[in-house]
């Protein structure tokens, strides 16, 4: 597809990650869909809530759809899409992939999460074993959408060369430096060090909670590791999940945003924090190395050192850089990367 495409397109997005999950994949898909629909395109999301499902072992918030290939295919046939995108590597997208291949329908995929590292962190299974599955799943796609240069290179290194860029954006109506600071955080001892995201083992949150920089640590989010971490780190303020304006006010109240994950492909929360004028501290790994610049953040093998350096950054520079990430640009990249069906395929 091209930026000059005049006619509205009908895009089917199949995803194993959808509401009520709260994560970067869901937020990305919802944000891009909103922009595309505002431009006159039609977007159909085929998600686990349309099928019977089971909770994912060790991660019950994620529902695994019990979807037959024919059932997914019937939904696609009824929608008659111009293009099909498979957003995740779970059972629902496997069924859609099988149907597309069976009927000669082209499709694109996306690599949102360092899935091999993610599974390895939760199960102990060697990451290279999972890469075999990743190669199998994505090899048949016309294009694999990935958010950063290092992730695209990782896919190429693992034999998946059909990669295209798909960046991320910020909702600037919620995430901006003039947000009124969150009431709970205003009177905390400074500097306030904030984490936002899933409270789960693969996010490496404990590495942040063990840092010893003076000030106060605040965690926004929920997940399976929350109860255990709250019990072990009683001095940390766990605020639970926040959204929209409330989340923006939490960012605005922080002095530094800490991103301890080593398995994310991008880290949407980093650019949200930056758009609120908050510098970012992280490890020199995929995600931070692709997003941060020396003017707006700091990376170091020692997270305490990264926090100390990030606190010296100019908040106005952070806000300006954060504003450069827009969902309009992300949606255009997504649209351009899609692989349109031939007229006879779309009409089938």
C-alpha positions, -999 to +999 in steps of 0.1 A: +000+000+000+012+035-006+007+068+012-011+081-019-037+054-017-070+073-025-096+046-017-104+035+018-091+001+026-106-027+047-080-041+071-085-072+092-063-073+123-061-107+140-047-106+175-043-128+206-037-096+226-068-075+232-089-060+259-091-063+289-053-069+287-033-038+294+000-038+275+018-021+247+005-044+220-031-036+228-025+001+232-006+002+199-034-016+180-061+005+195-043+037+188-035+028+152-070+016+145-084+049+159-063+069+135-070+047+105-108+048+111-106+085+114-090+086+080-120+066+065-105+032+065-124+002+079-107-019+105-120-052+118-103-067+149-106-105+154-097-111+190-101-137+217-133-122+231-151-135+200-144-172+210-143-195+239-110-191+256-088-204+284-065-185+307-028-187+298-009-208+324+010-185+348-006-154+331-044-157+335-050-121+323-041-134+288-069-155+272-060-182+247-087-185+221-101-219+213-106-209+177-109-233+148-094-224+115-128-225+098-143-201+124-116-176+119-118-179+082-156-174+083-151-140+100-125-130+074-146-141+045-176-121+059-155-089+063-139-093+028-106-074+038-083-056+014-054-067+036-049-091+065-025-084+094-016-110+121-004-091+151+007-119+175+021-154+175-007-170+196-034-196+188-058-172+172-033-159+147-021-195+141-056-204+130-057-173+108-023-180+093-034-216+084-066-202+067-046-176+047-021-202+035-048-227+026-066-201+005-036-183-010-043-151+009-012-128+016-008-114+051+016-094+072+028-101+107+044-080+135+071-087+161+059-068+191+077-087+219+110-104+224+089-136+225+119-160+229+133-141+258+099-136+273+091-173+273+126-182+285+122-158+315+089-174+325+096-210+318+134-216+316+131-229+281+162-219+260+154-189+238+168-205+207+142-232+209+115-205+207+132-189+178+125-220+157+088-213+163+092-176+155+109-184+122+081-209+113+053-184+122+067-154+104+084-170+074+052-171+053+043-135+058+047-109+031+063-085+056+072-085+093+065-052+110+091-042+137+095-011+157+133-005+160+165-011+140+179-036+165+148-057+164+147-057+126+184-067+126+176-095+151+149-108+128+173-107+098+200-125+118+175-153+125+167-157+088+136-134+085+146-108+060+112-093+050+111-067+077+095-032+076+096-003+100+065+003+121+071+029+149+051+039+179+033+071+190+022+091+220-013+104+228-003+140+233-038+149+247-029+128+278+009+128+279+023+164+281+045+183+306+017+206+318-003+178+334-012+185+370+010+161+391-007+131+406-019+139+441-004+108+458+030+116+444+033+153+450+045+151+486+068+121+483+105+125+491+124+135+460+135+124+435+105+103+426+115+073+405+086+059+384+079+026+367+048+020+345+039-013+330+032-049+337+042-062+371+056-095+359+089-113+360+098-107+324+098-069+330+128-073+354+111-049+378+129-063+408+162-048+394+147-014+398+133-020+432+167-031+444+185+001+433+196+023+461+194+058+448+179+082+474+142+092+469+110+073+464+101+045+441+066+044+426+051+015+405+021+020+383+005-012+369-006-046+378+003-082+372+011-116+387+042-105+405+026-075+423+016-092+456+050-108+461+069-076+453+047-055+475+054-078+504+092-078+498+095-040+491+072-023+516+088+012+510+077+012+474+044+029+465+023+006+443-005+026+428-021-001+406-031+005+370-038+041+358-051+053+325-055+085+304-052+117+323-044+099+356-015+081+340-003+113+325-004+130+359+017+102+374+043+106+347+043+144+352+049+140+390+080+119+385+116+131+384+129+101+364+113+072+346+130+038+351+127+011+324+143-021+337+131-044+311+155-064+289+129-081+268+108-053+252+112-045+215+104-008+220+089+003+253+059+026+246+060+039+282+094+055+276+081+079+250+050+086+270+072+096+300+095+117+277+064+135+263+056+145+298+091+159+302+105+130+323+140+117+315+144+079+312+169+055+328+174+020+315+198-007+305+218-005+272+196-031+256+171-033+227+144-008+234+163+019+253+192+019+228+168+025+199+146+051+216+169+072+240+194+098+231+220+113+254+199+144+257+168+127+272+180+096+290+208+075+304+217+038+300+242+018+320+248-018+332+243-004+367+207+009+369+215+031+399+241+049+378+216+053+349+191+069+373+216+093+387+227+104+352+191+106+339+182+130+367+206+156+351+187+158+318+167+188+307+130+182+310+121+206+281+144+186+258+126+154+269+092+168+262+103+180+228+117+147+218+087+128+231+063+149+210+081+137+179+065+103+182+029+105+168+002+078+162-005+095+129+030+086+117+027+051+131-006+045+114+008+057+081+038+033+084+014+005+092-008+013+062+022+014+039+036-019+051+003-038+045+002-062+015-029-057-005-048-086-020-054-088-057-089-079-067-099-115-073-086-125-038-105-097-021-137-106-039-134-143-032 
